[in-house]
Amino acid sequence: MKKFLIFLVVLVVVVLGWFFLGRRPGAAEETATRPAASVETVPLASEAIAQTIEAFGTVVAAPSGDRLVSAPYDCVVRKVNVSVGSAVAPGDVLLEVDPSPEAKLAGDSARSLLALADKTLAATQQRYDLRLATSQELLTAQQAADDARLKADSLAARGLGGDGRIIAAASGVVTRLELGPGALALTGTPLVMVSTGGQLEARLGVEAAEAGSVHAGQTLTLASANRPALENVPATVRSVGAALDPATGAVEVRAPLPAGAPLLLGEHVQARIEIQRKEQALVVPRRAVLPDGEKQVLFTVKDGRAVRHEVQLGLATDELLEVTGPDLHAGDPVVILGNYELEDGMAIQAPAPARPAGEARGSVRPAPEAKP
């Protein structure tokens, strides 16, 4: 009887254990009942990518076309007929000047000396003809007359004694105006800078830390800071400075504008200089790549499950990253939304329709349609 009771107790325990354990779901069942992750994907793109740096500057006249108009003699500016940015044609009056008292005296003196030298030469010639003067005296008088004439002609050629109008020699745009009415300008003092030929350049400032990556021949695009609606203008780096601007701490970069560019002289511009480019690379939006310790990872979707990939990063832009890694192929659906919640092998809901990587920025999943 005692053995029968023990057997009965063991049987009851076994039955109860089977009952409770048999109702507990297995690992496969738990995996099957776990909710699938909701994500958004874009296809892994194979396309060109370029790394750029930003620079800022202004549109200036090309140095090769600059023509400086300087004071032909000591003078006082009487009237200024142009301003910076004025378009001028050959013969247009730029400024009107009066000779300084010293210049006027020099002109009067040169003319007087010339008249005296001519009279002396004539008298010496008469004496020579009468054999009252030597040939050496005649040569000396001729030399004095020639010297006086050269000086008077030089002052006359520079406009001294004329109407004081300084005119443009060629068509162009006034880029600098140094003096105003009433200013005294000594001989050779810069008065006006005229850019001829219509050639303009972008003068840009590049940070010293980035200047080493900029070289002549690199392409760039220019955008107007004054007129945001204006189309970007393509250009090419012509030269890179070898010194820092003491005021800004930047390196000067020059890029000629193409003929017909809509940018204006003095206009402020923002440039994107292309320092490195790959014509074919695997490219994803930045938000597709996640940091995982010292590694970078992204997730693709295959057969309804998340696949984790460790990747190496290459060129980068504000929106895109170049990635390389095993088992990555153009067209693979890459997760860009919901990837923070993923684990390798996790079930994925049917992702939203894939879109090109370039359209991923600011993407929003469509709202479910309202039931009728």
C-alpha positions, 0 to 999 in steps of 0.5 A: 500500500505504501509503495502504491501511494509513492507511485501515485504521487510520482505519477501526479508530479509527472503529469502536472510537469508535463501539463505545465511544460507542454504549454510553454512556447519554445524558442522557435515559437517565441521568435515567431511571435516576436513583432517584426520591425518596421523600417524604411529602406533605399536601394544601395546606389552605385554612383559618382560622389565628390568630397568638397570644401566651402570657401567664401569670397567676392567677384573681382576683376582679373589682374590681367585685364586691369589698367591703372590710370595714374597722375601724369603730373602733380595735380589737384583733382577738380572733378570725378566723373565715374564711380566704382562699377561704372562702365566706360568706353574709349574716350570717356572722361574719368576725371578732370584735374588742374596742375598744382602750382609747382607743375604749372610753374614747371610747364611755364619754365619749360616753355620759356626755356624752349623759347630761349634755347631756340633764340640762342640757337638762331643767334649762334647759327648766324654767328657761325655763318659769319664765321664768328662762332665755332662749330662747338658753340653751334653744337652746344646751342643745338643740344640745349635747344633739343633738351628744352624741346624734349622737356616741353614736349614731355609735359605737353604729352602728359597733358600739362597745359591742356584742358586737364581731362583724363580719359579712358583708353579702352572699354571696361569697368571701374574697379578702384577709385583712389582720390576724390575732388580736391585731393593732391596727386603727385606724379605717378599717384594711382587715380583710377583702376579700369578692368578691361576685357570684361574678365572677372574672377572669384577671389576666395578665402580658404581656411589654412587647414584645408588649403593644402587640398586645393590645387589649380585645375580643380572644379568648383561651383559658385553661388551668389550670396546676394541673389540666392535664386541665381543658378550656380556657376561652374568654374576652375581653380586658377591659382592658390596663394602661398601666404596667409592673409594677415586679416583673415588668416585664409589662403587666397584662391582665384577662379576665373568666371566663364564668359557670360556668367551672371555674377556681378563685380563685387558680388559676394559668393559661396564656393564648393571646391571639389577636392576629391571625386570617384565616378563609381562608388557604393553610396548611402545616406548618412543616416544609414550608417550607425556607430558600434564602438569603433566600428561602423555598421549598416543593415540591409534586408534579405528574405524578410530579415535584417542583415548586419554589415560592418563597413568602411567609410570613404568619401563623404558629403553633407548627405551621402557616404561612400561605404565598402564592405563584404556582401554589399551590392548595388540595389540592396535595400539599405535601412535608413529608418528604424535601424537603431532598433535592429539586430542581425537576423531580426524579422522585418515588416515589408519595407516601404517602396525603395527610393534612390539614395538621392531622394532619401533626404527628408523622406516620410513614409505615406500615411495609411489610406483611410478606410471607406 
